[in-house]
Each structure stands twice: as structure tokens, then as C-alpha cells.
Amino acid sequence: MSIIVTPLDGPLGAQISGVDLSQPLGDDDFAIIQKALTDHLIFVISGLDADLDALAGFCRRFGPLVPHVLEQYHHPETSDVSIISTNPETGAGRSTDMPAGAFWHSDLSYDANPSDATMLYGVEIPPEGGDTLFSNMVLAYDSLPHSTQNRIEGLNAVHRYGYRGGSAVVDLNDTQGTRHPDVIHPMVRPHPLSGKKALFVNPGFTVAIEGLSEEESRDLLNELFEHATEPDLIYRHAWKPGQLVASDNRTTIHCATAGYEGHARTLWRFIVGGTG
Ligand code: SIN
């Protein structure tokens, strides 16, 4: 295979061409793809007319896949894949007012072991709307005033499933909730492969900063959330069927958008578990 990585014209992301999942992917080719994710934080592969097994096999190269807490949306063939779908004709899929994930978040930051990466595959794409936004949390950290960088270094934040996702959140049932108590993570995390520091808080799941008063915590988090979602940090992905978009959840946050009312939209989601 001749893998070509072309940076996107924006604050993060690369387009990768030359990937054929019907052929074995050699270690050297995989290393190029993995480096693209580390360097560019997200990558897009277009025109992948691949089946579930081939896609899952590719995603597993990045690490073990973890089943999402909402097991009611697992793919019938494997809990390693979740179906994110809305179909106004059949009523199938999510029934939330806003699309699933329509709030800024990093997948599984509410888990004791936050995920390394998410791969989304476009199965059924509406004629308009339904873009996914991605923000660069390395740039978010780098562009903070030094005083704020110093203030958050060494601080931890509390994360909770669905905390600020409003009507885009499917509530956990009692069993799911019991399995997901609040967790604490450092607010600044160096990426294990690149060593780059990333801001690790997100509007959807981050509740509070440990050791600060309620007011101080709220004000600082709001300041960080506003900064991390400024337009110059964001890549907006307009989907085509057969595209795979991978995001490094240690260095990005993402947000689904609406705007496709009356049309069906289906993505498959693969989550690579956390290694650090
Ligand atoms: C997600 O948050 O994982 C879903 C993103 C999307 O549907 O665009």
C-alpha cells in the first residue's frame, strides 16, 4: 500500500489516502497511520467501502476496543461497536431532542480509564447537516496565558457521565450508573507518544476542579471551556458515506451538530480503550 498523509488546512487533522482494508495492513503502513493520529490529532480516510469486521480489525490495531456504557446501542454483532443513529421514518436510534453527542466532550473521560481514541465510520449520511466538530486541546493548552497554565498544572478535575450534555444525553439506568461513579483526572495530561501537553477538561463531562471553591471552579472551568471551543481551534467535518474519522481523545474534544431534521443519519463508533 502507498499511504499518503496530507495535513488538513486547519488547526488539526490530516487526510490519509491509499488505505485498502480488504488487504492486509503491514506494520510499517500502520505505523504511518498511527503517527498521523499522534501528530495531527485526527485523521480522515475517505472511500472506505469496508465491512464491520474489516473496520473493527483496523481499529483494534490502535488498542483493545471497549464497549460503550449504553449497551442498548451496541451493534447486534459485537459490543465493540456502537450505532449512533437517528431515523425519522422508522423511529429507530436515539430519541433525544438533540443528536447524541451534541455537546463538547472527550469520549469516556467519565471513566476511570479514559479512552485513547474514537473511530467514527459514516454509514448513512444526510444530504445536509450532521457535521462533527473537533477541537485541538494541545493548541488550547499552548495558547493559554502562562499564569493559567501554571494555575492548572497539578490540579485535578471531577468527571461525570452526561453532566452537562442536556437534551443530547441518554440517561444511564441504575446498573450503568452504579458502574460509573465520578472519577478524577489531571487537568493537563502529556500525550504518552508525543509528550505534548493537552488540556483535559470538557464541557460535557467535567463537573468541578478539586480543591477550589465552587465559584472559583465554575469560573475557571467556564474560562477554559470558552477558550477550548474558540473557532480557530476547531475543524468541522462534513461527512460522506464510507469515511472513517479517527480522533485522539487525549488531545481533542468533539461535538455532534444537528441540522438534518427529517433525514436519517447513522455512524458506527469504535472506542479504543485507555493506555495512559
Ligand atoms: C459522538 O459524540 O461520538 C458522536 C459524534 C457524531 O455523531 O457526530
Residues whose N, C-alpha, C, O or C-beta is under 5 A from the ligand:
A	BS01	SIN	I84 A100 G101 G130 D131 T132 A256
